[in-house]
Amino acid sequence: MIEYSVVVTAPSGLHTRPCTQLCHFVKNYSGKIEIIKGDKSANLKSMFRVMSMGIKSGAEVIIRVEGDNEKEMAQSVVEFIRNIKD
C-alpha cells in the first residue's frame, strides 16, 4: 500500500466533469484505489462516492493505492489531479 498527498488546485474543485474523467482514468486499474479527505474516504472508481465528498479547490486529499504497480498508479493519479484546470 502506498499513499500520496495532493492539493486540489482546480478552481472548481472535483466537480462533475473532472470527477468523471478521474474515475474513468482509474477504472481499469485492478488494485484498490481510494481518495481520502479528512475522515471521509471513497473508492476512486465510484464517481458518485467521490462527488459526494464535495472536494473543493484548496482541499488536501490523500490517494491510497494497493495492488500491482501501486507507486506508478498513485503518481499518475496525483499528476492527473494537479493538472485539472476547470
Backbone atoms as SQL, in Angstrom:
CREATE TABLE atoms (id INTEGER PRIMARY KEY, chain TEXT, resi INTEGER, resn TEXT, atom TEXT, x REAL, y REAL, z REAL);
INSERT INTO atoms VALUES
  (1, 'A', 1, 'MET', 'N', 0.849, -1.171, 0.000),
  (2, 'A', 1, 'MET', 'CA', 0.000, 0.000, 0.000),
  (3, 'A', 1, 'MET', 'C', 0.897, 1.237, 0.000),
  (4, 'A', 2, 'ILE', 'N', 0.464, 2.243, -0.767),
  (5, 'A', 2, 'ILE', 'CA', 1.207, 3.490, -0.843),
  (6, 'A', 2, 'ILE', 'C', 0.216, 4.651, -0.791),
  (7, 'A', 3, 'GLU', 'N', 0.641, 5.748, -0.179),
  (8, 'A', 3, 'GLU', 'CA', -0.210, 6.935, -0.071),
  (9, 'A', 3, 'GLU', 'C', 0.558, 8.168, -0.533),
  (10, 'A', 4, 'TYR', 'N', -0.143, 9.027, -1.228),
  (11, 'A', 4, 'TYR', 'CA', 0.402, 10.320, -1.629),
  (12, 'A', 4, 'TYR', 'C', -0.619, 11.393, -1.275),
  (13, 'A', 5, 'SER', 'N', -0.125, 12.537, -0.872),
  (14, 'A', 5, 'SER', 'CA', -0.974, 13.678, -0.565),
  (15, 'A', 5, 'SER', 'C', -0.899, 14.660, -1.730),
  (16, 'A', 6, 'VAL', 'N', -2.026, 15.270, -2.062),
  (17, 'A', 6, 'VAL', 'CA', -2.067, 16.252, -3.145),
  (18, 'A', 6, 'VAL', 'C', -3.126, 17.304, -2.815),
  (19, 'A', 7, 'VAL', 'N', -2.855, 18.541, -3.186),
  (20, 'A', 7, 'VAL', 'CA', -3.815, 19.622, -3.009),
  (21, 'A', 7, 'VAL', 'C', -4.557, 19.831, -4.323),
  (22, 'A', 8, 'VAL', 'N', -5.868, 19.875, -4.252),
  (23, 'A', 8, 'VAL', 'CA', -6.700, 20.108, -5.436),
  (24, 'A', 8, 'VAL', 'C', -6.600, 21.588, -5.779),
  (25, 'A', 9, 'THR', 'N', -6.065, 21.892, -6.950),
  (26, 'A', 9, 'THR', 'CA', -5.855, 23.286, -7.352),
  (27, 'A', 9, 'THR', 'C', -6.860, 23.761, -8.391),
  (28, 'A', 10, 'ALA', 'N', -7.661, 22.870, -8.924),
  (29, 'A', 10, 'ALA', 'CA', -8.674, 23.275, -9.900),
  (30, 'A', 10, 'ALA', 'C', -9.625, 24.270, -9.247),
  (31, 'A', 11, 'PRO', 'N', -9.899, 25.398, -9.911),
  (32, 'A', 11, 'PRO', 'CA', -10.746, 26.437, -9.313),
  (33, 'A', 11, 'PRO', 'C', -12.111, 25.940, -8.825),
  (34, 'A', 12, 'SER', 'N', -12.671, 24.966, -9.519),
  (35, 'A', 12, 'SER', 'CA', -13.993, 24.450, -9.135),
  (36, 'A', 12, 'SER', 'C', -13.919, 23.166, -8.328),
  (37, 'A', 13, 'GLY', 'N', -12.730, 22.734, -7.958),
  (38, 'A', 13, 'GLY', 'CA', -12.581, 21.502, -7.200),
  (39, 'A', 13, 'GLY', 'C', -12.889, 20.287, -8.052),
  (40, 'A', 14, 'LEU', 'N', -13.247, 19.193, -7.417),
  (41, 'A', 14, 'LEU', 'CA', -13.580, 17.969, -8.157),
  (42, 'A', 14, 'LEU', 'C', -15.087, 17.938, -8.412),
  (43, 'A', 15, 'HIS', 'N', -15.516, 18.782, -9.328),
  (44, 'A', 15, 'HIS', 'CA', -16.935, 18.794, -9.706),
  (45, 'A', 15, 'HIS', 'C', -17.189, 17.701, -10.745),
  (46, 'A', 16, 'THR', 'N', -18.334, 17.685, -11.357),
  (47, 'A', 16, 'THR', 'CA', -18.787, 16.576, -12.196),
  (48, 'A', 16, 'THR', 'C', -17.804, 16.173, -13.290),
  (49, 'A', 17, 'ARG', 'N', -17.396, 17.106, -14.128),
  (50, 'A', 17, 'ARG', 'CA', -16.549, 16.746, -15.270),
  (51, 'A', 17, 'ARG', 'C', -15.199, 16.168, -14.843),
  (52, 'A', 18, 'PRO', 'N', -14.408, 16.865, -14.019),
  (53, 'A', 18, 'PRO', 'CA', -13.120, 16.271, -13.650),
  (54, 'A', 18, 'PRO', 'C', -13.259, 15.000, -12.812),
  (55, 'A', 19, 'CYS', 'N', -14.300, 14.923, -12.028),
  (56, 'A', 19, 'CYS', 'CA', -14.529, 13.716, -11.233),
  (57, 'A', 19, 'CYS', 'C', -14.803, 12.529, -12.161),
  (58, 'A', 20, 'THR', 'N', -15.616, 12.748, -13.179),
  (59, 'A', 20, 'THR', 'CA', -15.907, 11.698, -14.154),
  (60, 'A', 20, 'THR', 'C', -14.639, 11.272, -14.880),
  (61, 'A', 21, 'GLN', 'N', -13.843, 12.245, -15.304),
  (62, 'A', 21, 'GLN', 'CA', -12.595, 11.942, -16.010),
  (63, 'A', 21, 'GLN', 'C', -11.637, 11.162, -15.119),
  (64, 'A', 22, 'LEU', 'N', -11.532, 11.562, -13.871),
  (65, 'A', 22, 'LEU', 'CA', -10.647, 10.893, -12.929),
  (66, 'A', 22, 'LEU', 'C', -11.091, 9.445, -12.697),
  (67, 'A', 23, 'CYS', 'N', -12.379, 9.243, -12.513),
  (68, 'A', 23, 'CYS', 'CA', -12.893, 7.892, -12.285),
  (69, 'A', 23, 'CYS', 'C', -12.681, 7.002, -13.509),
  (70, 'A', 24, 'HIS', 'N', -12.849, 7.558, -14.702),
  (71, 'A', 24, 'HIS', 'CA', -12.585, 6.787, -15.917),
  (72, 'A', 24, 'HIS', 'C', -11.095, 6.475, -16.048),
  (73, 'A', 25, 'PHE', 'N', -10.258, 7.396, -15.617),
  (74, 'A', 25, 'PHE', 'CA', -8.810, 7.220, -15.678),
  (75, 'A', 25, 'PHE', 'C', -8.364, 6.007, -14.861),
  (76, 'A', 26, 'VAL', 'N', -8.975, 5.781, -13.705),
  (77, 'A', 26, 'VAL', 'CA', -8.551, 4.694, -12.816),
  (78, 'A', 26, 'VAL', 'C', -9.407, 3.432, -12.966),
  (79, 'A', 27, 'LYS', 'N', -10.429, 3.490, -13.780),
  (80, 'A', 27, 'LYS', 'CA', -11.408, 2.411, -13.897),
  (81, 'A', 27, 'LYS', 'C', -10.797, 1.038, -14.171),
  (82, 'A', 28, 'ASN', 'N', -9.794, 0.967, -15.002),
  (83, 'A', 28, 'ASN', 'CA', -9.227, -0.329, -15.392),
  (84, 'A', 28, 'ASN', 'C', -8.091, -0.798, -14.491),
  (85, 'A', 29, 'TYR', 'N', -7.799, -0.039, -13.442),
  (86, 'A', 29, 'TYR', 'CA', -6.755, -0.458, -12.514),
  (87, 'A', 29, 'TYR', 'C', -7.285, -1.636, -11.701),
  (88, 'A', 30, 'SER', 'N', -6.519, -2.705, -11.643),
  (89, 'A', 30, 'SER', 'CA', -7.005, -3.922, -10.995),
  (90, 'A', 30, 'SER', 'C', -6.916, -3.881, -9.469),
  (91, 'A', 31, 'GLY', 'N', -6.110, -2.989, -8.933),
  (92, 'A', 31, 'GLY', 'CA', -5.962, -2.910, -7.486),
  (93, 'A', 31, 'GLY', 'C', -7.001, -2.017, -6.834),
  (94, 'A', 32, 'LYS', 'N', -6.808, -1.789, -5.554),
  (95, 'A', 32, 'LYS', 'CA', -7.704, -0.936, -4.770),
  (96, 'A', 32, 'LYS', 'C', -7.152, 0.485, -4.788),
  (97, 'A', 33, 'ILE', 'N', -8.020, 1.449, -5.032),
  (98, 'A', 33, 'ILE', 'CA', -7.587, 2.844, -5.069),
  (99, 'A', 33, 'ILE', 'C', -8.656, 3.708, -4.414),
  (100, 'A', 34, 'GLU', 'N', -8.218, 4.525, -3.438),
  (101, 'A', 34, 'GLU', 'CA', -9.138, 5.350, -2.668),
  (102, 'A', 34, 'GLU', 'C', -8.676, 6.798, -2.661),
  (103, 'A', 35, 'ILE', 'N', -9.637, 7.680, -2.440),
  (104, 'A', 35, 'ILE', 'CA', -9.340, 9.082, -2.195),
  (105, 'A', 35, 'ILE', 'C', -9.851, 9.386, -0.786),
  (106, 'A', 36, 'ILE', 'N', -9.053, 10.093, -0.020),
  (107, 'A', 36, 'ILE', 'CA', -9.369, 10.351, 1.388),
  (108, 'A', 36, 'ILE', 'C', -9.277, 11.850, 1.635),
  (109, 'A', 37, 'LYS', 'N', -10.303, 12.393, 2.282),
  (110, 'A', 37, 'LYS', 'CA', -10.309, 13.800, 2.696),
  (111, 'A', 37, 'LYS', 'C', -10.844, 13.845, 4.114),
  (112, 'A', 38, 'GLY', 'N', -9.980, 14.211, 5.037),
  (113, 'A', 38, 'GLY', 'CA', -10.392, 14.237, 6.440),
  (114, 'A', 38, 'GLY', 'C', -10.772, 12.849, 6.901),
  (115, 'A', 39, 'ASP', 'N', -11.987, 12.705, 7.415),
  (116, 'A', 39, 'ASP', 'CA', -12.434, 11.398, 7.890),
  (117, 'A', 39, 'ASP', 'C', -13.299, 10.663, 6.864),
  (118, 'A', 40, 'LYS', 'N', -13.377, 11.199, 5.640),
  (119, 'A', 40, 'LYS', 'CA', -14.166, 10.571, 4.582),
  (120, 'A', 40, 'LYS', 'C', -13.238, 9.905, 3.580),
  (121, 'A', 41, 'SER', 'N', -13.675, 8.765, 3.055),
  (122, 'A', 41, 'SER', 'CA', -12.917, 8.103, 2.001),
  (123, 'A', 41, 'SER', 'C', -13.898, 7.517, 0.998),
  (124, 'A', 42, 'ALA', 'N', -13.398, 7.330, -0.227),
  (125, 'A', 42, 'ALA', 'CA', -14.240, 6.758, -1.275),
  (126, 'A', 42, 'ALA', 'C', -13.374, 5.969, -2.236),
  (127, 'A', 43, 'ASN', 'N', -13.976, 4.933, -2.786),
  (128, 'A', 43, 'ASN', 'CA', -13.348, 4.188, -3.861),
  (129, 'A', 43, 'ASN', 'C', -13.259, 5.140, -5.049),
  (130, 'A', 44, 'LEU', 'N', -12.067, 5.346, -5.580),
  (131, 'A', 44, 'LEU', 'CA', -11.875, 6.311, -6.659),
  (132, 'A', 44, 'LEU', 'C', -12.511, 5.855, -7.966),
  (133, 'A', 45, 'LYS', 'N', -12.952, 4.616, -8.023),
  (134, 'A', 45, 'LYS', 'CA', -13.631, 4.115, -9.218),
  (135, 'A', 45, 'LYS', 'C', -15.126, 4.420, -9.189),
  (136, 'A', 46, 'SER', 'N', -15.626, 4.981, -8.092),
  (137, 'A', 46, 'SER', 'CA', -17.043, 5.295, -7.939),
  (138, 'A', 46, 'SER', 'C', -17.256, 6.803, -8.011),
  (139, 'A', 47, 'MET', 'N', -17.696, 7.269, -9.167),
  (140, 'A', 47, 'MET', 'CA', -17.889, 8.696, -9.390),
  (141, 'A', 47, 'MET', 'C', -18.835, 9.305, -8.351),
  (142, 'A', 48, 'PHE', 'N', -19.927, 8.646, -8.064),
  (143, 'A', 48, 'PHE', 'CA', -20.913, 9.199, -7.136),
  (144, 'A', 48, 'PHE', 'C', -20.363, 9.314, -5.718),
  (145, 'A', 49, 'ARG', 'N', -19.588, 8.331, -5.308),
  (146, 'A', 49, 'ARG', 'CA', -18.983, 8.388, -3.966),
  (147, 'A', 49, 'ARG', 'C', -17.973, 9.534, -3.873),
  (148, 'A', 50, 'VAL', 'N', -17.162, 9.690, -4.918),
  (149, 'A', 50, 'VAL', 'CA', -16.165, 10.763, -4.923),
  (150, 'A', 50, 'VAL', 'C', -16.856, 12.123, -4.941),
  (151, 'A', 51, 'MET', 'N', -17.876, 12.273, -5.775),
  (152, 'A', 51, 'MET', 'CA', -18.597, 13.554, -5.847),
  (153, 'A', 51, 'MET', 'C', -19.288, 13.880, -4.527),
  (154, 'A', 52, 'SER', 'N', -19.747, 12.869, -3.818),
  (155, 'A', 52, 'SER', 'CA', -20.448, 13.108, -2.553),
  (156, 'A', 52, 'SER', 'C', -19.513, 13.662, -1.473),
  (157, 'A', 53, 'MET', 'N', -18.212, 13.570, -1.705),
  (158, 'A', 53, 'MET', 'CA', -17.245, 14.088, -0.738),
  (159, 'A', 53, 'MET', 'C', -17.145, 15.612, -0.798),
  (160, 'A', 54, 'GLY', 'N', -17.593, 16.217, -1.894),
  (161, 'A', 54, 'GLY', 'CA', -17.582, 17.681, -2.008),
  (162, 'A', 54, 'GLY', 'C', -16.186, 18.279, -1.931),
  (163, 'A', 55, 'ILE', 'N', -15.262, 17.746, -2.689),
  (164, 'A', 55, 'ILE', 'CA', -13.871, 18.201, -2.629),
  (165, 'A', 55, 'ILE', 'C', -13.721, 19.503, -3.400),
  (166, 'A', 56, 'LYS', 'N', -13.365, 20.555, -2.682),
  (167, 'A', 56, 'LYS', 'CA', -13.257, 21.895, -3.251),
  (168, 'A', 56, 'LYS', 'C', -11.804, 22.262, -3.520),
  (169, 'A', 57, 'SER', 'N', -11.635, 23.344, -4.259),
  (170, 'A', 57, 'SER', 'CA', -10.299, 23.850, -4.541),
  (171, 'A', 57, 'SER', 'C', -9.581, 24.170, -3.235),
  (172, 'A', 58, 'GLY', 'N', -8.315, 23.810, -3.157),
  (173, 'A', 58, 'GLY', 'CA', -7.526, 24.051, -1.961),
  (174, 'A', 58, 'GLY', 'C', -7.565, 22.913, -0.959),
  (175, 'A', 59, 'ALA', 'N', -8.426, 21.933, -1.194),
  (176, 'A', 59, 'ALA', 'CA', -8.522, 20.795, -0.278),
  (177, 'A', 59, 'ALA', 'C', -7.335, 19.861, -0.468),
  (178, 'A', 60, 'GLU', 'N', -6.816, 19.373, 0.639),
  (179, 'A', 60, 'GLU', 'CA', -5.755, 18.370, 0.574),
  (180, 'A', 60, 'GLU', 'C', -6.399, 16.998, 0.668),
  (181, 'A', 61, 'VAL', 'N', -6.062, 16.136, -0.281),
  (182, 'A', 61, 'VAL', 'CA', -6.589, 14.775, -0.294),
  (183, 'A', 61, 'VAL', 'C', -5.422, 13.791, -0.300),
  (184, 'A', 62, 'ILE', 'N', -5.716, 12.598, 0.113),
  (185, 'A', 62, 'ILE', 'CA', -4.731, 11.520, 0.083),
  (186, 'A', 62, 'ILE', 'C', -5.212, 10.484, -0.915),
  (187, 'A', 63, 'ILE', 'N', -4.294, 10.066, -1.763),
  (188, 'A', 63, 'ILE', 'CA', -4.571, 8.985, -2.700),
  (189, 'A', 63, 'ILE', 'C', -3.894, 7.739, -2.133),
  (190, 'A', 64, 'ARG', 'N', -4.694, 6.708, -1.885),
  (191, 'A', 64, 'ARG', 'CA', -4.171, 5.446, -1.336),
  (192, 'A', 64, 'ARG', 'C', -4.369, 4.343, -2.382),
  (193, 'A', 65, 'VAL', 'N', -3.274, 3.689, -2.732),
  (194, 'A', 65, 'VAL', 'CA', -3.318, 2.656, -3.760),
  (195, 'A', 65, 'VAL', 'C', -2.706, 1.371, -3.210),
  (196, 'A', 66, 'GLU', 'N', -3.366, 0.267, -3.522),
  (197, 'A', 66, 'GLU', 'CA', -2.871, -1.043, -3.111),
  (198, 'A', 66, 'GLU', 'C', -3.045, -2.012, -4.271),
  (199, 'A', 67, 'GLY', 'N', -1.946, -2.597, -4.728),
  (200, 'A', 67, 'GLY', 'CA', -2.023, -3.552, -5.831),
  (201, 'A', 67, 'GLY', 'C', -0.806, -3.467, -6.727),
  (202, 'A', 68, 'ASP', 'N', -0.934, -4.058, -7.900),
  (203, 'A', 68, 'ASP', 'CA', 0.161, -4.050, -8.867),
  (204, 'A', 68, 'ASP', 'C', 0.500, -2.632, -9.296),
  (205, 'A', 69, 'ASN', 'N', 1.772, -2.355, -9.437),
  (206, 'A', 69, 'ASN', 'CA', 2.251, -1.045, -9.904),
  (207, 'A', 69, 'ASN', 'C', 1.647, 0.113, -9.109),
  (208, 'A', 70, 'GLU', 'N', 1.482, -0.079, -7.812),
  (209, 'A', 70, 'GLU', 'CA', 0.800, 0.923, -6.986),
  (210, 'A', 70, 'GLU', 'C', 1.504, 2.270, -6.983),
  (211, 'A', 71, 'LYS', 'N', 2.823, 2.266, -6.949),
  (212, 'A', 71, 'LYS', 'CA', 3.557, 3.532, -6.929),
  (213, 'A', 71, 'LYS', 'C', 3.305, 4.321, -8.209),
  (214, 'A', 72, 'GLU', 'N', 3.401, 3.662, -9.345),
  (215, 'A', 72, 'GLU', 'CA', 3.178, 4.334, -10.629),
  (216, 'A', 72, 'GLU', 'C', 1.738, 4.838, -10.756),
  (217, 'A', 73, 'MET', 'N', 0.794, 4.019, -10.313),
  (218, 'A', 73, 'MET', 'CA', -0.613, 4.422, -10.398),
  (219, 'A', 73, 'MET', 'C', -0.882, 5.608, -9.497),
  (220, 'A', 74, 'ALA', 'N', -0.380, 5.578, -8.282),
  (221, 'A', 74, 'ALA', 'CA', -0.591, 6.689, -7.348),
  (222, 'A', 74, 'ALA', 'C', 0.011, 7.974, -7.907),
  (223, 'A', 75, 'GLN', 'N', 1.211, 7.891, -8.458),
  (224, 'A', 75, 'GLN', 'CA', 1.843, 9.075, -9.039),
  (225, 'A', 75, 'GLN', 'C', 1.047, 9.603, -10.224),
  (226, 'A', 76, 'SER', 'N', 0.510, 8.712, -11.029),
  (227, 'A', 76, 'SER', 'CA', -0.304, 9.125, -12.181),
  (228, 'A', 76, 'SER', 'C', -1.569, 9.853, -11.735),
  (229, 'A', 77, 'VAL', 'N', -2.210, 9.343, -10.699),
  (230, 'A', 77, 'VAL', 'CA', -3.436, 9.975, -10.193),
  (231, 'A', 77, 'VAL', 'C', -3.117, 11.349, -9.599),
  (232, 'A', 78, 'VAL', 'N', -2.027, 11.446, -8.858),
  (233, 'A', 78, 'VAL', 'CA', -1.627, 12.736, -8.282),
  (234, 'A', 78, 'VAL', 'C', -1.378, 13.740, -9.399),
  (235, 'A', 79, 'GLU', 'N', -0.676, 13.338, -10.442),
  (236, 'A', 79, 'GLU', 'CA', -0.425, 14.235, -11.579),
  (237, 'A', 79, 'GLU', 'C', -1.731, 14.618, -12.261),
  (238, 'A', 80, 'PHE', 'N', -2.640, 13.669, -12.401),
  (239, 'A', 80, 'PHE', 'CA', -3.941, 13.949, -13.010),
  (240, 'A', 80, 'PHE', 'C', -4.666, 15.039, -12.216),
  (241, 'A', 81, 'ILE', 'N', -4.697, 14.897, -10.908),
  (242, 'A', 81, 'ILE', 'CA', -5.378, 15.872, -10.052),
  (243, 'A', 81, 'ILE', 'C', -4.695, 17.233, -10.141),
  (244, 'A', 82, 'ARG', 'N', -3.375, 17.262, -10.149),
  (245, 'A', 82, 'ARG', 'CA', -2.642, 18.524, -10.257),
  (246, 'A', 82, 'ARG', 'C', -2.906, 19.249, -11.571),
  (247, 'A', 83, 'ASN', 'N', -3.218, 18.498, -12.615),
  (248, 'A', 83, 'ASN', 'CA', -3.398, 19.083, -13.945),
  (249, 'A', 83, 'ASN', 'C', -4.839, 19.416, -14.304),
  (250, 'A', 84, 'ILE', 'N', -5.770, 19.222, -13.396),
  (251, 'A', 84, 'ILE', 'CA', -7.166, 19.593, -13.673),
  (252, 'A', 84, 'ILE', 'C', -7.245, 21.113, -13.718),
  (253, 'A', 85, 'LYS', 'N', -7.772, 21.647, -14.808),
  (254, 'A', 85, 'LYS', 'CA', -7.801, 23.104, -14.988),
  (255, 'A', 85, 'LYS', 'C', -9.190, 23.724, -14.845),
  (256, 'A', 86, 'ASP', 'N', -10.244, 22.949, -14.976),
  (257, 'A', 86, 'ASP', 'CA', -11.596, 23.561, -14.921),
  (258, 'A', 86, 'ASP', 'C', -12.324, 23.235, -13.653);
